[in-house]
Amino acid sequence: MNKSICVLTGATGGIGHAIALQLAQQGWRLVLVGRDEAALKRLQGECNDQAEIFQGDLSEANVRDELALFTQQLGGAQLLINNAGINVMQAFSEITEQQIDQLIAINLTVPIKLCQLFLPQITAKNGTIVNIGSSFGSIGYPYQTLYCASKFGLRGMTEALSRELSHSKVRVLYLAPRATDTAINSPQIRAMNKALGNTMDSPEQVAKALIILMNSTKKRRFIGFPEGFFARINGVFPSIVDNAIEKQLPKIKSFFTN
Ligand SMILES: NC(=O)c1ccc[n+]([C@@H]2O[C@H](COP(=O)([O-])OP(=O)(O)OC[C@H]3O[C@@H](n4cnc5c(N)ncnc54)[C@H](OP(=O)(O)O)[C@@H]3O)[C@@H](O)[C@H]2O)c1
């Protein structure tokens, strides 16, 4: 039975919960990270005592340092999953400075800093880092400017680090879910996805895709069709995606204007 340590951020969220249960089933010893202590304790109970909990706000430097120390004292992490994330879906002109700082911090700065902080532990174990991105990490989408900025950044950082470490045994992987049925999606976003005919995956499907990615030799995985296909097309022929999204714009706009 695998008893290696996995640090999972965003464990209290929809995707984190599903990942925790599937990894616990595989025998990983989890360090569940989030701010909601009651939710962490509930999840710990569901993981058959195979989990430690670590409560704290990852935007605070001392919390990240304490997390790294906590994990080191348990024996060191073999796997770091940067999964915590937030979203703001609104017109660019209406986004506040505080929202910009908070979203870029949680979705981009925190995963970068955790990668750096945990790299000695991961290197010592020949371990793996998985950064959870999004199909919006490859496709610029209206009313998702901040989120896209953060996830494009995370994808670039993951790719660069993976290549920097390609002569070592450390793996740095990127998983890009499409719309998934969790609390990150407001009723407004859900209504828009329905109107556009966008499929919503279950968190369990995302967790399964993560395990498939970890067990493969691949470095990145984009979940779902057509999102995964569009993510690749956007890199090569962005004008095709420009045109497709331009056609959707009136419908998208109708969800964000009073
Ligand atoms: N659901 C989707 O449609 C979708 C699609 C593509 C990608 N993703 C990505 O998947 C990941 C997981 O999202 P989800 O759908 O599971 O969202 P979720 O249910 O809203 O969960 C978000 C998680 O992030 C944690 N978090 C937020 N701010 C934090 C902070 N300051 N410090 C510590 N933890 C913090 C939350 O924990 P606490 O509340 O306990 O602090 C929660 O566990 C995110 O990176 C998201 O961008 C989601």
The ligand as an SDF file (V2000), in Angstrom:
LIG
                    3D

 48 52  0  0  0  0  0  0  0  0999 V2000
  -15.1600   23.9660  -11.2250 N   0  0  0  0  0  0  0  0  0  0  0  0
  -14.7790   24.3600  -12.4380 C   0  0  0  0  0  0  0  0  0  0  0  0
  -15.6200   24.6550  -13.3160 O   0  0  0  0  0  0  0  0  0  0  0  0
  -13.3070   24.4180  -12.7620 C   0  0  0  0  0  0  0  0  0  0  0  0
  -12.9320   24.3830  -14.1250 C   0  0  0  0  0  0  0  0  0  0  0  0
  -11.5890   24.4660  -14.4440 C   0  0  0  0  0  0  0  0  0  0  0  0
  -10.6440   24.5710  -13.4360 C   0  0  0  0  0  0  0  0  0  0  0  0
  -11.0330   24.6010  -12.1280 N   0  0  0  0  0  0  0  0  0  0  0  0
   -9.9870   24.7410  -11.0960 C   0  0  0  0  0  0  0  0  0  0  0  0
  -10.0670   23.6540  -10.1960 O   0  0  0  0  0  0  0  0  0  0  0  0
   -9.5600   24.0600   -8.9080 C   0  0  0  0  0  0  0  0  0  0  0  0
  -10.5450   23.6470   -7.8250 C   0  0  0  0  0  0  0  0  0  0  0  0
  -11.7540   24.3730   -8.0180 O   0  0  0  0  0  0  0  0  0  0  0  0
  -13.1950   23.8760   -7.5190 P   0  0  0  0  0  0  0  0  0  0  0  0
  -14.0600   23.8620   -8.7000 O   0  0  0  0  0  0  0  0  0  0  0  0
  -13.0730   22.6590   -6.6760 O   0  0  0  0  0  0  0  0  0  0  0  0
  -13.6060   25.1600   -6.6420 O   0  0  0  0  0  0  0  0  0  0  0  0
  -14.2280   25.2790   -5.1790 P   0  0  0  0  0  0  0  0  0  0  0  0
  -15.1780   24.1750   -4.9250 O   0  0  0  0  0  0  0  0  0  0  0  0
  -14.7190   26.6860   -5.0740 O   0  0  0  0  0  0  0  0  0  0  0  0
  -12.9470   25.0920   -4.2380 O   0  0  0  0  0  0  0  0  0  0  0  0
  -11.9440   26.0720   -4.1490 C   0  0  0  0  0  0  0  0  0  0  0  0
  -10.9510   25.6660   -3.0780 C   0  0  0  0  0  0  0  0  0  0  0  0
   -9.9260   26.6740   -2.9800 O   0  0  0  0  0  0  0  0  0  0  0  0
   -9.6840   26.9330   -1.6090 C   0  0  0  0  0  0  0  0  0  0  0  0
   -9.2080   28.2960   -1.3900 N   0  0  0  0  0  0  0  0  0  0  0  0
   -9.6900   29.4420   -1.9450 C   0  0  0  0  0  0  0  0  0  0  0  0
   -9.0310   30.4950   -1.4390 N   0  0  0  0  0  0  0  0  0  0  0  0
   -8.1240   30.0030   -0.5510 C   0  0  0  0  0  0  0  0  0  0  0  0
   -7.1520   30.5910    0.2890 C   0  0  0  0  0  0  0  0  0  0  0  0
   -6.9710   31.9170    0.3590 N   0  0  0  0  0  0  0  0  0  0  0  0
   -6.3810   29.7900    1.0710 N   0  0  0  0  0  0  0  0  0  0  0  0
   -6.5610   28.4490    1.0580 C   0  0  0  0  0  0  0  0  0  0  0  0
   -7.4630   27.8310    0.2630 N   0  0  0  0  0  0  0  0  0  0  0  0
   -8.2350   28.6030   -0.5210 C   0  0  0  0  0  0  0  0  0  0  0  0
  -11.0440   26.7300   -0.9320 C   0  0  0  0  0  0  0  0  0  0  0  0
  -10.8360   26.3710    0.4070 O   0  0  0  0  0  0  0  0  0  0  0  0
  -11.5220   27.1230    1.6700 P   0  0  0  0  0  0  0  0  0  0  0  0
  -12.8200   27.6880    1.2180 O   0  0  0  0  0  0  0  0  0  0  0  0
  -11.6050   26.0720    2.7270 O   0  0  0  0  0  0  0  0  0  0  0  0
  -10.5220   28.1450    1.9830 O   0  0  0  0  0  0  0  0  0  0  0  0
  -11.5910   25.5400   -1.6960 C   0  0  0  0  0  0  0  0  0  0  0  0
  -11.1150   24.3490   -1.1080 O   0  0  0  0  0  0  0  0  0  0  0  0
   -9.3290   25.5790   -9.0140 C   0  0  0  0  0  0  0  0  0  0  0  0
   -7.9630   25.8320   -9.2360 O   0  0  0  0  0  0  0  0  0  0  0  0
  -10.1470   25.9790  -10.2310 C   0  0  0  0  0  0  0  0  0  0  0  0
   -9.6420   27.1400  -10.8560 O   0  0  0  0  0  0  0  0  0  0  0  0
  -12.3410   24.5080  -11.7700 C   0  0  0  0  0  0  0  0  0  0  0  0
  1  2  1  0
  2  3  2  0
  2  4  1  0
  4  5  1  0
  4 48  2  0
  5  6  2  0
  6  7  1  0
  7  8  2  0
  8  9  1  0
  8 48  1  0
  9 10  1  0
  9 46  1  0
 10 11  1  0
 11 12  1  0
 11 44  1  0
 12 13  1  0
 13 14  1  0
 14 15  2  0
 14 16  1  0
 14 17  1  0
 17 18  1  0
 18 19  2  0
 18 20  1  0
 18 21  1  0
 21 22  1  0
 22 23  1  0
 23 24  1  0
 23 42  1  0
 24 25  1  0
 25 26  1  0
 25 36  1  0
 26 27  1  0
 26 35  1  0
 27 28  2  0
 28 29  1  0
 29 30  1  0
 29 35  2  0
 30 31  1  0
 30 32  2  0
 32 33  1  0
 33 34  2  0
 34 35  1  0
 36 37  1  0
 36 42  1  0
 37 38  1  0
 38 39  2  0
 38 40  1  0
 38 41  1  0
 42 43  1  0
 44 45  1  0
 44 46  1  0
 46 47  1  0
M  CHG  2   8   1  16  -1
M  END
$$$$
